[in-house]
Amino acid sequence: MRIFKATRKTPDGREVAYEKWYIEIRDVRGKARRFVGYRDRRLSEDLGRKLDLLVATVKNRDALRPDLARWLESAPQNMREHLLRCGLIEQRQAAAGTSLEDLLGRFIAHLRAKRRTDQYIGEMGQALRRLFAGCRFEAWSDCEAGALEGFLSGLKQEGLSARTVNTYLAAFRAFSNFLVNREIVQPVPGFKAIKPLNWNEDRRRIRRALTADELERLFEAARERPLAEAVKLNRGADKGKLGAMLTPGTIEKLKRLGETRRLVYRIAFGTGLRRSELGSIRVADVRFRSIPPKIVLDAANEKSRKGSELPLRADLARELGDFIERRGLAADDLVFGDFPSPRTFRRDLEAAGVALVDERGRIADFHCLRTSMGSHLAAAGVPVRTTQELMRHSTVELTMRHYSDAAILDLAGALNSLPGLDAGGKANHEKRIG
């Protein structure tokens, strides 16, 4: 190691020394490498000793000492980049001090390349930025498992549900995996030990299935409500009474709107399509000539990003075909351009006399149509493995736990299928087997 002050010549020919000291070391191949030190000679000598120690560590292939690792993490970015060019550290160590905002930009670009939706990307970025601010993380070297665990615990104490808290943990895990798998950074020590909360013990939004009668009332209310509300007076002493004058064109438009809502709800119940998936369906995605008719769901529009083919009941296929023909839709048009909002769905439920929250605190929202599909399939005796495929679930457990509402099932009828017992406790099968 050599410590010296470099000099330069002024325009008038004088030789002037730079204020900072320079450090010259030999790398693992014996090549001279220079680094800019400090104005203070002692600090520069200390830096030189660290650089010599780093060279010896790399040359001997020893493990990096903790104090040396901490120094590298806190070193300026230009210093780490110079060390990387000299072959003294790896790419992951060089990126340790990169701002998290820069790393987040790379991650978001990766999500866009995977064709994630704008909503997903926005929610992911929002969660990560809140996490960074709450933990006071500015660079990757700031990330500590203890601070992250404390932040998540704080969210739980604020009253957030276990599922919401897990969303933040999942966001950071996806961000970390992206960086670590591409060897941009090193893993955060202790991060893998942080386990998600058991959200089944703290479920805040439990959906219920709609009965067959409630479904029929909902479909009818969705069709009739646009026109029924439009003919009511909305101001004056007679507010709420019938009497509003509508043109034939407006009446036709409102009827078409009601038909669209009704079909949206029927297709959602008959296929199990999620709200975002149903809103992405184009005319070309509906294959009427296949046996059975089906809807082809593009991978970019599906939650699992795999792509699926969903069979259509014959009556729904005919209804959907007539709808497309009457609207004169082209192959690239969205089937449901006028998609009902969550508020519209709630008002349709109210118009149908369906409770938004039942006596057990379970809610009815658009996704409950999917829950209703799974529950009615179970009530009809459809094998759970078949239901899992139709619902496109990753596991049978998910289908059974969250999409089989016991209120829809005929539990008493199931008990009646058991063999009878005589007074002595012996099973009586005579009637069953003839």
C-alpha positions as CSV (number, residue, x, y, z in Angstrom):
1,M,0.0,0.0,0.0
2,R,1.2,3.5,-0.9
3,I,-0.2,6.8,0.4
4,F,0.5,9.9,-1.6
5,K,-0.8,13.2,-2.8
6,A,-1.2,13.6,-6.6
7,T,-0.2,16.9,-8.1
8,R,-1.3,19.0,-11.1
9,K,0.1,22.0,-12.9
10,T,-1.7,25.3,-12.9
11,P,-2.1,27.4,-16.1
12,D,0.9,29.5,-15.0
13,G,3.1,26.4,-14.7
14,R,3.1,25.9,-10.9
15,E,2.8,22.4,-9.5
16,V,0.0,22.1,-6.9
17,A,-1.0,19.1,-4.8
18,Y,-4.6,17.9,-4.6
19,E,-6.2,18.3,-1.2
20,K,-7.1,14.6,-0.9
21,W,-4.7,11.7,-0.4
22,Y,-4.5,8.9,-2.9
23,I,-4.1,5.2,-2.1
24,E,-2.3,2.7,-4.3
25,I,-2.7,-1.0,-3.8
26,R,-2.0,-4.2,-5.7
27,D,-5.0,-6.3,-6.7
28,V,-5.0,-10.2,-6.7
29,R,-3.2,-10.2,-10.1
30,G,-0.5,-7.7,-8.9
31,K,-1.9,-4.8,-10.9
32,A,-1.7,-1.4,-9.4
33,R,-5.0,0.2,-8.4
34,R,-5.6,3.7,-7.2
35,F,-8.3,5.0,-4.9
36,V,-9.2,8.5,-3.8
37,G,-8.9,8.8,0.0
38,Y,-9.6,11.7,2.4
39,R,-8.1,15.0,3.2
40,D,-7.0,13.5,6.5
41,R,-4.0,11.2,6.2
42,R,-5.0,8.9,9.0
43,L,-8.4,8.2,7.6
44,S,-6.8,7.5,4.2
45,E,-4.3,5.1,5.8
46,D,-7.2,3.3,7.5
47,L,-9.0,3.0,4.1
48,G,-5.8,1.6,2.6
49,R,-5.6,-1.1,5.3
50,K,-9.2,-2.1,4.6
51,L,-8.4,-2.3,0.9
52,D,-5.3,-4.5,1.6
53,L,-7.4,-6.7,3.8
54,L,-10.1,-7.0,1.1
55,V,-7.4,-8.0,-1.5
56,A,-6.0,-10.7,0.9
57,T,-9.5,-12.0,1.6
58,V,-10.3,-12.4,-2.1
59,K,-6.9,-13.8,-2.9
60,N,-7.1,-16.5,-0.1
61,R,-10.8,-17.1,-0.8
62,D,-11.6,-16.5,2.8
63,A,-15.0,-15.5,4.2
64,L,-15.6,-11.8,4.5
65,R,-15.1,-10.5,8.0
66,P,-18.3,-8.9,9.5
67,D,-16.5,-5.6,10.1
68,L,-15.3,-5.6,6.5
69,A,-18.8,-6.5,5.2
70,R,-20.3,-3.6,7.1
71,W,-17.7,-1.2,5.7
72,L,-18.5,-2.3,2.2
73,E,-22.3,-1.8,2.7
74,S,-21.7,1.7,4.0
75,A,-19.1,2.6,1.4
76,P,-20.1,5.2,-1.3
77,Q,-21.6,3.8,-4.5
78,N,-18.7,5.0,-6.7
79,M,-16.2,3.2,-4.3
80,R,-18.2,-0.1,-4.7
81,E,-18.3,0.3,-8.4
82,H,-14.5,0.8,-8.5
83,L,-14.0,-2.2,-6.4
84,L,-16.3,-4.2,-8.7
85,R,-14.2,-3.1,-11.7
86,C,-11.1,-4.2,-9.9
87,G,-12.6,-7.7,-9.2
88,L,-12.5,-7.2,-5.5
89,I,-16.3,-7.6,-4.8
90,E,-19.2,-9.2,-6.6
91,Q,-22.1,-7.4,-8.3
92,R,-24.4,-8.1,-5.3
93,Q,-22.0,-6.3,-3.0
94,A,-21.7,-3.4,-5.4
95,A,-25.5,-2.9,-5.4
96,A,-25.8,-3.0,-1.6
97,G,-25.9,0.8,-1.3
98,T,-28.1,1.4,-4.4
99,S,-31.3,3.3,-3.5
100,L,-34.3,1.2,-3.0
101,E,-36.2,3.5,-5.4
102,D,-33.8,2.6,-8.2
103,L,-34.1,-1.1,-7.4
104,L,-37.9,-0.8,-7.3
105,G,-37.8,0.8,-10.7
106,R,-36.0,-2.4,-12.0
107,F,-38.6,-4.6,-10.3
108,I,-41.5,-2.7,-11.8
109,A,-40.0,-2.9,-15.3
110,H,-39.8,-6.7,-14.7
111,L,-43.5,-6.8,-13.7
112,R,-44.4,-4.9,-16.9
113,A,-42.4,-7.3,-19.0
114,K,-44.4,-10.2,-17.4
115,R,-47.5,-8.3,-18.5
116,R,-48.8,-7.8,-15.0
117,T,-51.8,-5.4,-14.9
118,D,-51.4,-1.7,-14.1
119,Q,-53.5,-2.2,-11.0
120,Y,-51.3,-5.0,-9.7
121,I,-48.1,-3.0,-10.4
122,G,-49.6,0.1,-8.7
123,E,-50.6,-1.8,-5.6
124,M,-47.2,-3.6,-5.4
125,G,-45.3,-0.3,-5.7
126,Q,-47.6,1.4,-3.1
127,A,-47.1,-1.4,-0.6
128,L,-43.3,-1.5,-1.0
129,R,-43.0,2.3,-0.7
130,R,-45.0,2.3,2.5
131,L,-42.9,-0.5,3.8
132,F,-39.6,1.3,3.0
133,A,-40.9,4.4,4.7
134,G,-42.2,2.6,7.8
135,C,-38.9,0.7,8.2
136,R,-36.7,3.7,7.3
137,F,-35.1,1.7,4.5
138,E,-33.3,3.9,1.9
139,A,-30.8,1.4,0.4
140,W,-30.6,-2.4,0.3
141,S,-27.9,-2.3,2.9
142,D,-30.4,-0.7,5.3
143,C,-32.8,-3.7,5.1
144,E,-32.9,-5.7,8.3
145,A,-35.2,-8.6,9.2
146,G,-35.8,-7.1,12.7
147,A,-37.0,-3.8,11.4
148,L,-39.3,-5.5,8.8
149,E,-40.8,-7.7,11.5
150,G,-41.4,-4.7,13.7
151,F,-43.1,-2.9,10.9
152,L,-45.4,-5.8,10.2
153,S,-46.2,-6.1,13.9
154,G,-47.1,-2.4,14.0
155,L,-49.5,-2.9,11.1
156,K,-51.3,-5.6,13.1
157,Q,-51.5,-3.4,16.2
158,E,-53.0,-0.7,14.0
159,G,-55.9,-3.0,13.4
160,L,-55.1,-4.3,9.9
161,S,-56.2,-7.8,9.1
162,A,-53.7,-10.7,9.0
163,R,-54.4,-11.0,5.3
164,T,-53.5,-7.3,4.7
165,V,-50.3,-7.6,6.8
166,N,-49.3,-10.7,4.7
167,T,-49.7,-8.6,1.6
168,Y,-46.9,-6.4,2.6
169,L,-44.7,-9.4,3.5
170,A,-45.5,-11.0,0.2
171,A,-44.6,-7.8,-1.7
172,F,-41.2,-7.6,-0.1
173,R,-40.6,-11.3,-0.6
174,A,-41.4,-10.9,-4.4
175,F,-39.1,-7.8,-4.5
176,S,-36.3,-9.6,-2.7
177,N,-36.6,-12.8,-4.7
178,F,-36.3,-10.8,-7.9
179,L,-33.1,-9.0,-6.8
180,V,-31.5,-12.1,-5.2
181,N,-32.3,-14.5,-8.0
182,R,-30.6,-12.2,-10.5
183,E,-27.6,-11.8,-8.1
184,I,-28.2,-8.0,-7.9
185,V,-28.1,-8.1,-4.1
186,Q,-27.4,-10.5,-1.3
187,P,-30.2,-11.9,0.8
188,V,-31.3,-10.1,3.9
189,P,-30.1,-12.2,6.9
190,G,-33.0,-13.7,8.8
191,F,-35.7,-12.7,6.3
192,K,-36.7,-16.2,5.5
193,A,-37.5,-16.8,9.2
194,I,-40.3,-14.3,9.1
195,K,-43.5,-16.3,8.6
196,P,-46.9,-15.0,7.4
197,L,-49.7,-14.7,9.8
198,N,-52.5,-17.3,9.9
199,W,-55.2,-15.2,8.1
200,N,-57.8,-18.0,8.6
201,E,-57.8,-17.0,12.3
202,D,-58.4,-13.3,11.4
203,R,-60.7,-13.2,8.4
204,R,-62.5,-9.9,8.0
205,R,-64.3,-10.4,4.7
206,I,-66.0,-13.8,4.7
207,R,-68.2,-14.2,1.6
208,R,-71.3,-16.2,1.5
209,A,-73.0,-18.0,-1.4
210,L,-76.4,-16.8,-2.7
211,T,-79.3,-19.3,-2.7
212,A,-80.9,-20.2,-6.0
213,D,-83.9,-18.0,-5.1
214,E,-81.5,-15.0,-4.4
215,L,-79.7,-15.5,-7.6
216,E,-83.0,-15.4,-9.6
217,R,-84.1,-12.3,-7.8
218,L,-80.7,-10.7,-8.5
219,F,-80.8,-11.5,-12.2
220,E,-84.3,-10.1,-12.5
221,A,-83.5,-6.9,-10.5
222,A,-80.4,-6.3,-12.6
223,R,-82.5,-6.4,-15.8
224,E,-85.4,-4.3,-14.5
225,R,-83.7,-1.7,-12.2
226,P,-82.2,0.7,-14.8
227,L,-85.6,1.4,-16.4
228,A,-87.6,1.2,-13.1
229,E,-85.4,3.8,-11.4
230,A,-85.3,6.1,-14.5
231,V,-89.1,6.5,-14.6
232,K,-89.2,7.7,-11.0
233,L,-89.2,11.4,-10.3
234,N,-85.9,12.4,-8.5
235,R,-86.9,15.9,-7.2
236,G,-89.8,17.9,-5.9
237,A,-92.7,16.9,-3.7
238,D,-93.4,13.7,-5.8
239,K,-89.8,12.5,-5.5
240,G,-89.6,8.7,-5.8
241,K,-93.0,8.4,-7.6
242,L,-93.5,7.2,-11.1
243,G,-94.0,9.9,-13.7
244,A,-90.7,10.8,-15.4
245,M,-91.1,11.1,-19.2
246,L,-88.6,9.1,-21.3
247,T,-88.0,9.0,-25.0
248,P,-88.2,5.7,-26.8
249,G,-84.5,5.8,-27.5
250,T,-83.7,6.3,-23.7
251,I,-86.1,3.4,-22.8
252,E,-84.3,1.1,-25.3
253,K,-80.9,2.2,-24.0
254,L,-82.0,1.4,-20.4
255,K,-83.4,-2.0,-21.4
256,R,-80.1,-2.8,-23.1
257,L,-78.2,-1.8,-20.0
258,G,-80.3,-4.0,-17.8
259,E,-79.9,-7.0,-20.2
260,T,-76.1,-6.4,-20.0
261,R,-76.0,-6.5,-16.2
262,R,-78.1,-9.6,-16.0
263,L,-75.9,-11.4,-18.5
264,V,-72.7,-10.3,-16.7
265,Y,-74.0,-11.8,-13.4
266,R,-75.2,-15.0,-15.1
267,I,-71.9,-15.5,-16.8
268,A,-70.0,-14.8,-13.6
269,F,-72.1,-17.4,-11.8
270,G,-72.0,-19.9,-14.6
271,T,-68.3,-19.8,-15.2
272,G,-66.7,-18.6,-12.0
273,L,-64.9,-15.8,-13.8
274,R,-63.5,-13.1,-11.6
275,R,-64.5,-9.5,-12.1
276,S,-61.3,-8.4,-13.9
277,E,-61.2,-11.6,-16.0
278,L,-64.8,-11.2,-17.1
279,G,-64.2,-7.6,-18.0
280,S,-61.3,-8.6,-20.3
281,I,-63.2,-11.0,-22.5
282,R,-63.4,-10.1,-26.2
283,V,-65.7,-11.6,-28.8
284,A,-62.9,-13.6,-30.3
285,D,-62.3,-15.3,-26.9
286,V,-65.8,-16.9,-27.1
287,R,-65.7,-20.2,-29.1
288,F,-69.3,-21.0,-29.9
289,R,-68.6,-23.8,-32.4
290,S,-66.5,-25.9,-30.1
291,I,-68.1,-28.8,-28.3
292,P,-68.9,-27.8,-25.6
293,P,-68.8,-24.0,-26.2
294,K,-66.1,-22.3,-24.3
295,I,-64.4,-19.1,-23.3
296,V,-60.6,-18.9,-23.8
297,L,-59.0,-16.8,-21.1
298,D,-55.7,-15.2,-22.1
299,A,-52.9,-15.8,-19.6
300,A,-52.3,-12.0,-19.2
301,N,-55.9,-11.6,-18.0
302,E,-56.0,-14.5,-15.6
303,K,-55.0,-14.3,-11.9
304,S,-52.7,-17.3,-12.1
305,R,-51.2,-16.1,-15.5
306,K,-51.6,-19.6,-17.0
307,G,-54.5,-19.1,-19.4
308,S,-57.6,-21.3,-19.3
309,E,-60.4,-22.7,-21.4
310,L,-63.7,-22.5,-19.5
311,P,-66.7,-24.6,-20.7
312,L,-70.0,-22.8,-21.2
313,R,-73.4,-24.2,-20.6
314,A,-75.5,-24.5,-23.8
315,D,-78.2,-22.0,-22.6
316,L,-75.6,-19.5,-21.5
317,A,-73.7,-19.9,-24.8
318,R,-77.0,-19.2,-26.8
319,E,-77.8,-16.2,-24.6
320,L,-74.2,-14.8,-25.0
321,G,-74.3,-15.4,-28.8
322,D,-77.6,-13.6,-29.1
323,F,-76.3,-10.7,-27.0
324,I,-73.2,-10.3,-29.2
325,E,-75.2,-10.5,-32.4
326,R,-77.8,-7.9,-31.3
327,R,-75.0,-5.5,-30.3
328,G,-73.2,-6.0,-33.6
329,L,-69.8,-6.5,-31.9
330,A,-66.6,-7.1,-33.8
331,A,-64.1,-9.9,-33.0
332,D,-61.8,-7.5,-31.1
333,D,-64.5,-5.8,-29.1
334,L,-64.9,-6.3,-25.4
335,V,-68.1,-8.4,-24.8
336,F,-69.1,-6.3,-21.8
337,G,-68.1,-2.7,-22.5
338,D,-70.6,-1.4,-19.9
339,F,-69.3,-3.3,-17.0
340,P,-71.3,-2.8,-13.7
341,S,-69.4,-1.2,-10.9
342,P,-69.2,-2.6,-7.3
343,R,-71.7,0.1,-6.2
344,T,-74.1,-1.0,-9.0
345,F,-73.9,-4.6,-7.9
346,R,-74.7,-3.6,-4.3
347,R,-77.7,-1.6,-5.4
348,D,-78.9,-4.5,-7.5
349,L,-78.6,-6.7,-4.5
350,E,-80.6,-4.2,-2.5
351,A,-83.3,-4.0,-5.2
352,A,-83.5,-7.8,-5.2
353,G,-84.0,-7.9,-1.4
354,V,-80.7,-9.7,-0.8
355,A,-78.9,-8.7,2.4
356,L,-75.4,-7.3,1.8
357,V,-74.4,-8.7,5.2
358,D,-76.1,-11.8,6.7
359,E,-76.8,-12.6,10.4
360,R,-73.4,-14.2,10.7
361,G,-71.5,-11.1,9.3
362,R,-70.8,-12.7,6.0
363,I,-70.9,-10.4,3.0
364,A,-72.3,-10.5,-0.5
365,D,-70.2,-8.8,-3.3
366,F,-69.5,-9.5,-6.9
367,H,-67.0,-12.2,-6.0
368,C,-69.8,-14.0,-4.1
369,L,-71.1,-15.1,-7.5
370,R,-67.9,-17.2,-7.8
371,T,-68.4,-18.5,-4.2
372,S,-72.0,-19.4,-5.2
373,M,-70.9,-21.4,-8.2
374,G,-68.5,-23.5,-6.1
375,S,-71.2,-24.0,-3.4
376,H,-74.0,-25.0,-5.8
377,L,-71.7,-27.5,-7.5
378,A,-70.9,-29.0,-4.2
379,A,-74.6,-29.2,-3.3
380,A,-75.3,-30.9,-6.6
381,G,-72.8,-33.6,-5.7
382,V,-70.2,-32.7,-8.3
383,P,-66.8,-34.3,-7.2
384,V,-64.6,-31.7,-5.5
385,R,-61.8,-32.5,-8.0
386,T,-64.0,-31.5,-10.9
387,T,-65.1,-28.3,-9.0
388,Q,-61.4,-27.5,-8.4
389,E,-60.8,-27.6,-12.1
390,L,-63.8,-25.5,-13.0
391,M,-62.9,-22.9,-10.3
392,R,-59.2,-23.0,-11.5
393,H,-57.9,-23.4,-7.9
394,S,-54.4,-24.5,-7.1
395,T,-55.5,-26.9,-4.4
396,V,-58.6,-28.9,-3.4
397,E,-58.2,-27.4,0.1
398,L,-58.9,-23.9,-1.3
399,T,-62.0,-25.1,-3.1
400,M,-63.4,-26.9,0.0
401,R,-62.5,-24.3,2.6
402,H,-63.6,-21.0,0.9
403,Y,-65.9,-22.0,-1.9
404,S,-68.2,-24.5,-0.3
405,D,-70.8,-22.6,1.7
406,A,-72.4,-25.1,4.1
407,A,-75.6,-23.0,4.2
408,I,-76.2,-24.2,0.6
409,L,-75.5,-27.9,1.3
410,D,-78.3,-30.3,2.2
411,L,-76.7,-31.5,5.4
412,A,-79.9,-33.2,6.8
413,G,-80.3,-35.0,3.5
414,A,-76.8,-36.2,3.7
415,L,-77.4,-37.7,7.2
416,N,-80.5,-39.5,5.9
417,S,-78.3,-41.4,3.4
418,L,-76.5,-43.1,6.3
419,P,-77.7,-46.7,7.1
420,G,-80.2,-47.1,10.0
421,L,-79.2,-48.7,13.3
422,D,-81.4,-51.2,15.2
423,A,-81.8,-51.2,18.9
424,G,-78.8,-53.3,19.3
425,G,-76.5,-51.0,17.4
426,K,-76.4,-53.2,14.3
427,A,-76.4,-51.5,11.0
428,N,-79.6,-52.1,9.1
429,H,-79.0,-52.2,5.3
430,E,-82.0,-54.2,4.2
431,K,-84.0,-51.3,2.8
432,R,-80.9,-49.9,1.1
433,I,-79.8,-53.1,-0.7
434,G,-83.3,-54.5,-1.2
